[in-house]
Amino acid sequence: MLETELETLPRLIADAAEPLPDIDDEEFGTIFDRFADARVMCLGEASHGTSEFYRARAAISRRLIERHGFTIVAVEGDWPDCATIDRYVRHRPWREGELKAFERFPMWMWRNEEVDGFVRWMRRHNENLAYDRMCGFYGLDLYNLGGSMRAVIDFLEEEDPELAALAHRRYGCLDPWAEDPAIYGRHSLIEGYARCEVGVIQMLKDLLRKQVDCFGPECEEWLDAAANARLVKDAEAYYRVMYHGSAESWNLRDTHMFETLSMVLDAKGPSAKAIVWAHNSHIGNAAFTDMGQRREEINIGQLVKEKWDSRARLIGFGTHTGTVAAADDWDQPMKTKRVRPSLSGSHERMSHDSGVERFLLDLREGEVGRDVREELMEPRLERFIGVIYRPETERWSHYSEAILAKQFDGWVWFDETSAVTPLPGEARPGEHVGTEETYPFGL
């Protein structure tokens, strides 16, 4: 009896897959040394609320930082929130009015035990290093408009009062909508023009012009201010276009994240190497998914491949079933939800049917068998769960077609996974937590 396609691929995956040890095993991270020659190492996730994805990324990142010279961890989080954590991990002094980290929906995405453990490790790792060898924590996303506006003004009031006065006037246009910028987007749509665009663009230009004359460790503050000004500029545009169509707003957001990553790499010099933590939908090459082929969307993965080619490595993560932390809708409470078993014929079901519980599939040409790579060149469904998970409409709301062998350089598989554990309490910058000072996730 002839073997069917749905039987052939799982067998080929089982033959090609490299079983992974437990995440807590020291050998786990070493298996990813093969990708360490990259300048940008993108580590994905199939959902924003799965513990194994965060723990695996932390284990891989620790290895890359300790042994391979990576000094940038850039995540799918807002710049001002991540700047709070960066001050902690690099032992930088707090500034007056420092923002609390990740107090907005979805808090559990970064304020969880898994990230907490990695952040504490980063601080210990940096403790006895020279400043230029420390690993920093940076945010790429653009949602915290109000936080970035405040950060720019607070910084300039200390460093350049004249420019601070200009910032007050220019950002004053956006201030009424700072905490709910979607309302600004609706207003600009109705009125038919971008009333705040000119001011925020000029503010960024002025800051970048000032930064040219800045050298040394103090430039971290200028970099922080410039990144916040870039966020304000791009967020203003993002909320304006979000009502025109998903592709335009998606492309603006991912372009912003890519440009922020490039800005940090440029600031750190030609030898700097970065690790990116973001969803599979952001770090898998969009050109080989429905996103790029049907919806004209681009993403970080595509842009870093176009810029750095083989020096950019994209690692996707997947699971078959388990639990996940997610909400029913935006701004709704987090729930621990059961993940439905993956759909027949999907990349996830093929991985599950291989019978290998945890594995790495090195998808690079020449590193994986020709037979399995050819099979994975066929478009198949792939599951994407964000901060919202709707199992009742899963096929339509959480699956999209992708060519796995072109979308990623590597595929990391955990057959059954569990939800992240959110941290209780509020962030309290400036307070003591045990013997540590100014920890961003104060409990």
C-alpha positions in Angstrom: 0.0 0.0 0.0 1.4 3.4 -1.0 2.2 5.9 1.7 0.0 9.0 1.6 1.4 12.6 1.7 0.0 13.0 5.3 2.0 9.9 6.3 5.2 10.7 4.4 5.9 14.1 5.8 5.7 13.2 9.5 8.1 10.3 8.8 10.5 12.6 7.1 10.3 15.1 9.9 10.9 12.4 12.5 14.1 11.3 10.5 15.4 14.9 10.1 14.4 16.3 13.5 17.0 16.8 16.2 15.4 15.9 19.6 15.9 18.6 22.1 16.8 18.1 25.8 14.7 19.7 28.5 14.8 23.5 28.4 16.5 23.7 31.8 19.3 21.4 30.6 22.5 23.3 29.9 22.8 21.5 26.6 19.6 23.0 25.2 21.1 26.3 24.3 24.3 24.8 22.7 22.2 23.1 20.0 21.6 26.6 18.6 25.3 27.5 18.3 25.0 26.7 14.6 23.1 30.0 14.1 25.5 32.2 16.2 27.4 33.7 13.2 24.3 35.8 12.5 24.2 39.5 13.2 20.5 39.3 13.9 18.9 36.2 15.5 15.1 36.3 15.5 13.4 34.0 17.9 9.6 33.6 17.4 6.6 32.3 19.2 3.3 30.8 18.0 1.5 32.7 20.8 2.2 35.5 23.2 1.1 33.4 26.2 3.1 30.1 26.1 5.7 29.4 28.8 7.9 27.1 26.8 8.4 29.7 24.0 9.6 32.3 26.5 11.8 29.8 28.5 13.3 28.4 25.3 14.1 31.9 24.0 15.7 32.8 27.3 17.9 29.7 27.2 19.0 30.3 23.7 19.6 34.0 24.4 21.7 33.3 27.5 23.9 31.0 25.4 24.2 33.7 22.6 25.0 36.4 25.1 27.5 34.4 27.2 29.4 32.7 24.3 28.8 34.5 21.1 29.0 38.2 21.7 25.3 39.3 21.4 24.7 42.5 23.4 21.2 43.5 22.3 17.9 41.9 23.2 15.1 43.6 21.3 11.5 42.6 21.9 8.0 43.1 20.6 7.4 45.6 23.4 7.2 49.4 23.6 10.4 51.4 23.9 9.6 53.3 27.1 8.5 50.2 29.0 11.6 48.3 27.9 13.8 51.3 28.8 12.7 50.9 32.4 13.9 47.3 32.3 17.1 48.2 30.5 18.0 50.6 33.3 17.7 47.7 35.7 19.6 45.1 33.7 22.5 47.5 32.8 22.6 49.1 36.3 21.8 52.5 34.8 20.5 55.2 37.2 16.7 55.9 37.3 15.5 59.2 36.0 12.9 61.3 37.7 9.4 60.3 36.5 10.6 57.0 35.2 7.7 55.0 33.7 6.5 51.7 35.2 7.0 48.8 32.9 4.1 47.1 31.1 1.0 48.4 33.0 -1.1 48.4 29.8 -3.0 45.5 28.1 -1.7 42.9 27.6 0.4 43.0 30.8 1.0 39.2 31.0 2.8 39.3 27.7 6.0 40.7 29.3 5.1 40.9 33.0 5.4 37.2 33.7 7.6 34.8 35.7 9.4 33.6 32.6 10.5 37.1 31.6 11.2 38.0 35.2 13.7 35.2 35.5 15.5 36.2 32.3 15.6 39.9 33.3 17.2 39.0 36.6 19.7 36.8 34.8 20.6 39.8 32.5 21.3 42.0 35.5 23.6 39.4 37.1 25.4 38.8 33.8 26.1 42.5 33.4 27.1 43.2 37.0 30.9 42.9 36.5 31.2 43.8 32.9 32.5 47.0 31.3 29.6 49.1 30.2 30.3 48.6 26.4 30.1 44.8 26.9 26.8 44.8 28.8 23.7 43.4 27.1 20.8 45.8 26.9 17.0 45.3 26.7 15.2 47.3 24.0 11.6 47.7 22.8 10.7 47.8 19.2 6.9 48.4 19.2 5.0 51.7 19.0 1.8 51.4 21.1 2.8 53.5 24.1 2.4 56.9 22.6 1.8 58.7 25.8 4.8 57.1 27.5 7.1 58.1 24.7 5.9 61.7 24.6 6.4 62.1 28.4 9.9 60.5 28.1 11.1 62.9 25.4 9.8 65.9 27.3 11.2 64.8 30.7 14.6 64.2 29.1 14.8 67.5 27.3 13.7 69.4 30.3 17.0 68.3 31.9 19.2 68.5 28.9 17.9 71.2 26.6 15.1 73.4 28.1 14.7 75.3 24.8 14.1 72.1 22.8 11.8 70.9 25.6 9.6 73.9 25.2 9.3 73.1 21.5 8.5 69.5 22.3 5.7 70.7 24.6 4.1 72.7 21.8 4.6 70.1 19.1 3.3 67.2 21.2 0.5 69.3 22.7 -1.4 68.5 19.5 -1.4 64.8 20.4 -1.8 65.2 24.2 -5.6 65.0 24.3 -5.4 61.5 22.8 -2.2 60.3 24.4 -3.9 57.6 26.5 -6.3 56.5 23.7 -4.6 57.4 20.4 -7.2 55.3 18.4 -9.6 58.3 19.0 -7.1 60.6 17.3 -7.1 58.1 14.3 -10.9 58.4 14.0 -10.8 62.2 14.2 -8.1 62.5 11.6 -10.1 60.2 9.3 -13.2 62.4 9.7 -11.4 65.6 9.3 -9.4 64.4 6.3 -5.9 65.6 7.4 -3.1 64.8 9.7 -3.2 67.7 12.1 -0.2 66.5 14.2 2.1 65.0 11.6 4.4 68.0 10.9 5.2 68.7 14.5 6.2 65.1 15.5 8.3 64.7 12.3 10.2 68.0 13.1 10.7 66.9 16.7 12.4 63.7 15.6 14.6 65.6 13.1 15.7 68.1 15.8 16.6 65.3 18.2 18.6 63.4 15.6 20.4 66.5 14.7 21.4 67.0 18.3 22.5 63.4 18.7 25.2 63.7 16.0 27.5 65.6 18.5 27.1 63.0 21.3 29.6 60.4 22.1 30.2 58.0 25.0 27.9 56.3 27.6 25.8 59.5 27.9 24.6 58.9 24.4 22.3 56.2 25.8 20.1 59.0 27.0 20.0 60.6 23.5 19.4 57.3 21.9 16.5 56.8 24.3 15.1 60.2 23.5 15.5 59.7 19.7 13.8 56.3 19.9 10.9 57.7 21.8 10.6 60.6 19.3 10.6 58.0 16.5 7.9 56.1 18.2 5.7 59.2 18.6 6.1 60.0 14.9 5.3 56.5 13.7 2.5 56.0 16.2 0.8 59.2 15.0 0.9 57.8 11.5 -0.1 54.3 12.6 -3.2 55.4 14.4 -4.1 57.6 11.4 -3.9 54.8 8.9 -5.4 52.0 11.1 -8.9 52.7 9.8 -7.8 52.6 6.1 -6.9 48.9 6.0 -4.9 46.3 7.9 -2.0 46.1 5.4 -1.0 49.7 5.6 -1.1 49.9 9.4 0.7 46.5 9.7 3.4 47.6 7.3 4.0 50.8 9.2 4.3 49.0 12.5 6.7 46.4 11.3 8.8 48.9 9.4 8.9 51.0 12.6 10.2 47.9 14.5 12.8 47.1 11.9 14.0 50.7 11.8 14.2 50.8 15.6 16.3 47.6 15.6 18.5 49.1 12.8 18.9 52.3 14.9 20.1 50.4 17.9 22.5 48.2 15.9 24.0 51.3 14.2 24.4 53.0 17.6 26.3 50.0 19.0 28.7 49.8 16.1 29.4 47.4 13.2 30.3 44.4 15.4 27.0 44.6 17.4 24.8 41.5 17.3 21.1 41.4 18.2 18.5 38.9 19.4 14.9 39.7 18.6 11.9 38.2 20.5 8.7 38.6 18.6 5.7 36.6 17.3 6.1 34.2 14.4 4.0 36.5 12.3 6.6 39.2 12.8 9.9 37.3 12.5 8.9 34.6 9.8 9.6 35.9 6.3 6.3 37.4 5.2 7.2 36.9 1.5 6.5 33.2 1.9 3.2 33.5 3.7 -0.4 34.6 3.0 0.7 37.9 4.5 3.0 38.8 1.7 1.6 36.8 -1.2 -2.1 37.8 -0.8 -2.3 40.8 1.6 0.8 42.7 0.6 2.2 42.8 4.1 5.8 42.9 5.1 7.4 42.1 8.4 10.6 42.3 10.4 11.7 38.9 9.2 11.5 39.8 5.6 13.2 43.2 6.1 16.2 41.7 8.1 16.6 39.0 5.4 16.7 41.7 2.7 19.3 43.7 4.6 21.5 41.0 6.2 20.7 37.9 4.1 22.5 34.9 5.7 23.5 37.0 8.6 19.9 37.1 9.7 18.4 33.9 11.1 14.7 33.4 11.7 13.7 30.7 14.1 10.0 29.8 14.4 8.3 28.0 17.3 5.2 25.7 17.2 3.0 23.5 19.4 0.1 21.1 19.0 -2.0 21.6 22.1 -1.8 22.6 25.8 -2.8 25.8 27.5 -2.2 29.5 26.7 -2.6 32.8 28.4 -4.9 35.0 26.2 -8.0 37.2 26.3 -11.4 36.9 24.5 -11.0 40.4 23.1 -8.8 43.5 23.3 -8.6 45.1 26.8 -10.4 42.0 28.3 -9.1 40.0 31.3 -6.5 37.3 30.7 -7.7 33.7 30.8 -5.9 30.4 30.8 -7.4 28.8 27.7 -7.1 25.3 26.3 -5.4 25.2 22.9 -7.2 23.0 20.5 -5.3 20.2 18.8 -3.8 21.4 15.5 -5.8 21.0 12.3 -5.2 18.1 10.0 -2.7 18.8 7.2 -1.2 21.9 9.0 2.5 22.3 9.7 1.7 21.7 13.4 -0.2 18.5 12.8 2.7 17.2 10.6 5.1 18.0 13.4 2.8 16.3 16.0 2.4 13.2 13.9 6.2 12.8 13.7 6.0 11.5 17.3 9.0 13.6 18.5 8.0 15.5 21.6 10.6 18.3 21.3 12.9 19.0 18.4 14.8 21.4 16.2 14.4 21.2 12.4 17.3 23.0 10.7 15.5 24.2 7.6 18.5 25.8 5.8 19.4 24.4 2.4 22.1 21.8 2.8 21.4 21.3 6.5 18.2 19.3 6.1 17.4 16.4 3.8 16.2 17.2 0.3 13.1 15.1 0.6 11.8 16.8 3.8 12.7 20.3 2.5 10.9 19.7 -0.8 7.8 18.6 1.2 8.0 21.7 3.4 8.1 23.9 0.2 4.4 23.2 -0.1 2.1 25.8 1.4 0.3 24.5 4.4 -1.8 26.0 7.2 0.1 27.4 10.2 -1.4 28.6 13.5 -0.9 32.1 14.9 -2.3 33.0 18.4 -1.8 36.5 19.6 -3.0 38.1 22.8 -6.5 37.1 21.7 -7.5 33.5 21.2 -10.9 32.4 19.9 -11.0 28.7 19.7 -14.6 28.7 18.4 -13.4 30.4 15.1 -9.9 29.0 15.1 -9.6 28.0 11.5 -10.5 31.5 10.3 -9.1 33.7 13.0 -5.8 31.8 13.8 -4.6 30.0 10.7 -2.8 31.2 7.6 -0.9 29.5 4.8 2.9 29.5 4.9 5.9 27.8 3.2 7.8 26.7 6.3 11.1 26.0 4.6 11.3 29.5 3.3 9.5 31.3 6.2 12.1 30.2 8.8 15.7 29.0 9.0 14.8 26.7 11.9 11.6 25.3 13.4 11.4 24.5 17.2 8.7 22.2 18.3 7.1 21.5 21.6 4.2 19.1 21.3 2.3 20.1 24.4 2.8 23.5 26.1 1.5 25.5 29.1 0.5 29.1 29.7 2.9 31.7 31.1 2.5 32.6 34.7 1.7 36.3 35.1 3.3 38.3 37.9 1.1 39.7 40.7 1.3 43.3 41.9 2.4 46.5 40.2 5.8 47.7 39.0 7.4 50.1 41.4 10.6 51.7 40.0 12.8 53.0 42.7 11.7 50.6 45.4 13.7 47.8 47.0 12.9 44.2 46.3 14.8 42.1 48.8 18.4 43.1 48.4 18.0 44.4 44.8 17.4 48.0 43.9 14.9 49.5 41.5 13.6 46.2 40.1 11.0 47.0 37.4 8.6 44.2 38.3 8.3 45.0 42.0 6.1 42.5 43.8 
